[in-house]
């Protein structure tokens, strides 16, 4: 190469770099965010499209989930209220054959599914709902949780009924299998198409909401307590641990998490109860605010309808009823009656939403984090006019943290451990859900599974490292897209569940199905 | 009159001693022996999604391993000594399951070895021998 050419090349590179400098200053993240937004914005817009009710924007997907839950509730004759005692007896093992000891019990299937759903939605999501929708959101959240129990019941019964049992004794189940096999059994077309669509959305959801969102929020909470530090540090550590578990086969980490998460859940609810008892004189006021806020104007943006939207939305985000993810987790149980797992699974939204989410909401309300105007009794909005003003101006997980810390200052450290563990267990669960969808599409095989797992680890890293609004929107949208496909399938397959229910209940009444002594 | 003796057998040194002791007694009195191996299991433990998926497979593997590696050799040994013997393999809480097996088999005696743990660990977690001594429906012989 001549020296002249070298100079020219250097000049060209120099100019290029100069030209690129503003883009670099703007940040690769922002550029990526922008293009990712262009590519996926239409999809996000479809899923979160809002229509107008009485002058309020109502996201159709929230309506879709709640209407689905309402249909299943009525169709199955309020199964979520009638069968709760039986569900508890099943979880206790009263109906389990002692000769099946050593197989997956109802309790274990429920516990594993719960550790996938109890997560940041219960801690951060509820704070967002109450912050925007006011205490009244709690009422609607509980109602949506109670209705969601019927959706879980439907999908988990089908998940067990149409699972694949392989010769080596392993099982695979989930919506993609009941879509394919259930539709074929009923002579309906399109089962395979729905199954493929579901699997695609499930993979995307497992990288997004079940992964990037979790590591992102865990980093946010960590830096909130320890002080700001670069996200890539959290990203590398998290991705490393996830790598060890899902690729390195280091099962002990996952096992430890599975054991610690229920303990953290109990600690969280227990502390919330103590705080509520300490503020017992406020309980009347708190419930008053919850009920009046659910139906009347209480000064929040959007009034009672705003409270309803927030409450419904958070419940759906948190307990995943109708999304189809739980059907994958529940399908490994050892039972001759698929419907028994349906009964057990209906406890899941109850524990997740009606108990855990409600505790978060009650603690925020009862400790008086939300600022009211003493003259009118109405809530005061913050500067932006979108959320209620809080005592220290915090929102999301920081608001929950502030509420708990107002009684026990050390609780913020417990909360950060809880957030990290919940995030981690949710990631482990979703890595499994996504992998099941992946093998459904591409078949099983070491290399194929390795590609998925490596991508999963990469997204853990990415989630903690960058703040990408559009990517997070997209991941939420993917999880809700699962619900669109899944609930369509549930409508077509619900007569099968009904037949199972009728048969089981009549055998239970006649005494054909009895407890083991 | 022929009675059944349930021997709790986990493959340990102590369990071998208990089984030898039981064999001697059975031979002298014309009793038969039930070799009971219990795989520690709680239906209330917490498992990962992967463990759930593979549980049935693992259970079959664990059962066949216990059958061939632990039970089969000692059953043959007891038979060789001229004592009538059967084997039972179950999952569950060890002491409770031994009691259940005793009831199911309508056995007259339980014999077990003693691991010799003392102090803190058995105070916290309890020992099989200690629990059996309290809950067993038949006389229990603990072989040191």
Boltz contact constraints between the chains, C-beta under 6 A:
constraints:
  - contact:
      token1: [A, 93]
      token2: [B, 43]
      max_distance: 6.0
  - contact:
      token1: [A, 101]
      token2: [B, 41]
      max_distance: 6.0
  - contact:
      token1: [A, 101]
      token2: [B, 91]
      max_distance: 6.0
  - contact:
      token1: [A, 101]
      token2: [B, 92]
      max_distance: 6.0
  - contact:
      token1: [A, 102]
      token2: [B, 41]
      max_distance: 6.0
  - contact:
      token1: [A, 102]
      token2: [B, 59]
      max_distance: 6.0
  - contact:
      token1: [A, 102]
      token2: [B, 91]
      max_distance: 6.0
  - contact:
      token1: [A, 104]
      token2: [B, 52]
      max_distance: 6.0
  - contact:
      token1: [A, 104]
      token2: [B, 55]
      max_distance: 6.0
  - contact:
      token1: [A, 105]
      token2: [B, 43]
      max_distance: 6.0
  - contact:
      token1: [A, 107]
      token2: [B, 43]
      max_distance: 6.0
  - contact:
      token1: [A, 107]
      token2: [B, 44]
      max_distance: 6.0
  - contact:
      token1: [A, 108]
      token2: [B, 47]
      max_distance: 6.0
  - contact:
      token1: [A, 111]
      token2: [B, 46]
      max_distance: 6.0
  - contact:
      token1: [A, 112]
      token2: [B, 47]
      max_distance: 6.0
  - contact:
      token1: [A, 112]
      token2: [B, 49]
      max_distance: 6.0
  - contact:
      token1: [A, 112]
      token2: [B, 52]
      max_distance: 6.0
  - contact:
      token1: [A, 168]
      token2: [B, 57]
      max_distance: 6.0
  - contact:
      token1: [A, 169]
      token2: [B, 56]
      max_distance: 6.0
  - contact:
      token1: [A, 169]
      token2: [B, 57]
      max_distance: 6.0
  - contact:
      token1: [A, 169]
      token2: [B, 60]
      max_distance: 6.0
  - contact:
      token1: [A, 170]
      token2: [B, 53]
      max_distance: 6.0
  - contact:
      token1: [A, 170]
      token2: [B, 54]
      max_distance: 6.0
  - contact:
      token1: [A, 170]
      token2: [B, 57]
      max_distance: 6.0
  - contact:
      token1: [A, 254]
      token2: [B, 48]
      max_distance: 6.0
  - contact:
      token1: [A, 258]
      token2: [B, 46]
      max_distance: 6.0
  - contact:
      token1: [A, 258]
      token2: [B, 48]
      max_distance: 6.0
  - contact:
      token1: [A, 259]
      token2: [B, 46]
      max_distance: 6.0
  - contact:
      token1: [A, 329]
      token2: [B, 49]
      max_distance: 6.0
  - contact:
      token1: [A, 332]
      token2: [B, 52]
      max_distance: 6.0
  - contact:
      token1: [A, 332]
      token2: [B, 53]
      max_distance: 6.0
  - contact:
      token1: [A, 429]
      token2: [B, 49]
      max_distance: 6.0
  - contact:
      token1: [A, 432]
      token2: [B, 49]
      max_distance: 6.0
